[in-house]
Amino acid sequence: MENNWENEIREATLLNEWMASGQLVSCRKLRKNIGLGTPAEESCLAAIYIALSFKTEDLLSMFNYINHCGGDTDTDRGGRSGDTLLNY
């Protein structure tokens, strides 16, 4: 079993690869590899990825993606907060 640091590094590396590709990953891929649940180790990484992916888009586009992905409310709030901070 991986320890938490190894898993976090693996997920951060994966997010970096996704960002470098310039293509938004499917909700299914995000859920499978990172997670969209309540635990912080899932929702924070997902929120950061979503915020960075939509930093040049309008909020409605980001919310549509979040709504399509499902998950928990904190992912929505995290993504929104991240997007707001990145645009200041």
C-alpha positions in Angstrom: 0.0 0.0 0.0 1.3 3.5 -0.9 1.8 6.0 1.9 0.0 9.3 1.7 2.9 11.2 0.4 3.5 8.8 -2.5 -0.1 9.0 -3.5 -0.2 12.8 -3.3 3.0 13.0 -5.4 1.4 10.6 -8.0 -1.8 12.7 -8.1 0.1 16.0 -8.3 2.2 14.6 -11.2 -0.9 13.4 -13.0 -2.5 16.8 -12.5 0.6 18.5 -13.9 0.5 16.2 -17.0 -3.2 17.0 -17.5 -2.5 20.8 -17.2 0.5 20.5 -19.6 -1.7 18.8 -22.2 -4.0 21.8 -22.4 -7.0 19.6 -22.6 -9.7 19.3 -19.9 -10.0 15.7 -18.7 -13.3 14.0 -18.5 -15.2 14.0 -15.2 -14.9 10.2 -15.2 -11.1 10.4 -15.4 -10.9 13.1 -12.7 -13.2 11.0 -10.4 -11.2 7.8 -11.0 -7.7 9.2 -10.6 -8.2 12.0 -8.0 -11.7 11.8 -6.6 -14.5 14.2 -6.1 -15.6 13.2 -2.6 -15.7 15.0 0.7 -12.2 14.1 2.0 -9.8 17.0 1.6 -7.3 14.7 -0.2 -9.8 14.4 -2.9 -11.7 17.7 -3.0 -8.7 20.0 -2.7 -6.8 18.5 -5.6 -9.9 18.4 -7.8 -10.8 22.0 -6.9 -7.3 23.2 -7.8 -7.3 21.4 -11.1 -10.8 22.8 -11.9 -9.8 26.3 -11.0 -6.6 26.2 -13.0 -8.4 24.7 -16.0 -11.0 27.4 -16.1 -8.9 30.4 -15.1 -9.4 32.0 -18.5 -13.1 30.9 -18.9 -16.2 32.4 -17.4 -17.6 31.1 -14.1 -20.6 29.6 -15.8 -18.5 27.3 -17.9 -16.7 26.2 -14.7 -20.0 25.6 -12.9 -21.3 23.6 -15.8 -18.3 21.3 -15.6 -18.6 21.0 -11.8 -22.3 20.2 -12.1 -21.6 17.6 -14.8 -19.0 16.0 -12.6 -21.1 15.8 -9.6 -19.2 15.3 -6.4 -19.7 17.2 -3.2 -20.4 20.9 -2.6 -16.9 21.6 -1.2 -15.5 20.8 -4.6 -17.7 23.4 -6.1 -16.8 26.0 -3.5 -13.1 25.1 -3.7 -13.1 25.5 -7.5 -15.0 28.8 -7.3 -12.7 30.1 -4.6 -9.6 29.1 -6.5 -11.0 30.6 -9.7 -11.8 33.9 -8.0 -8.3 34.1 -6.4 -6.5 33.2 -9.6 -8.3 36.0 -11.5 -7.4 38.8 -9.1 
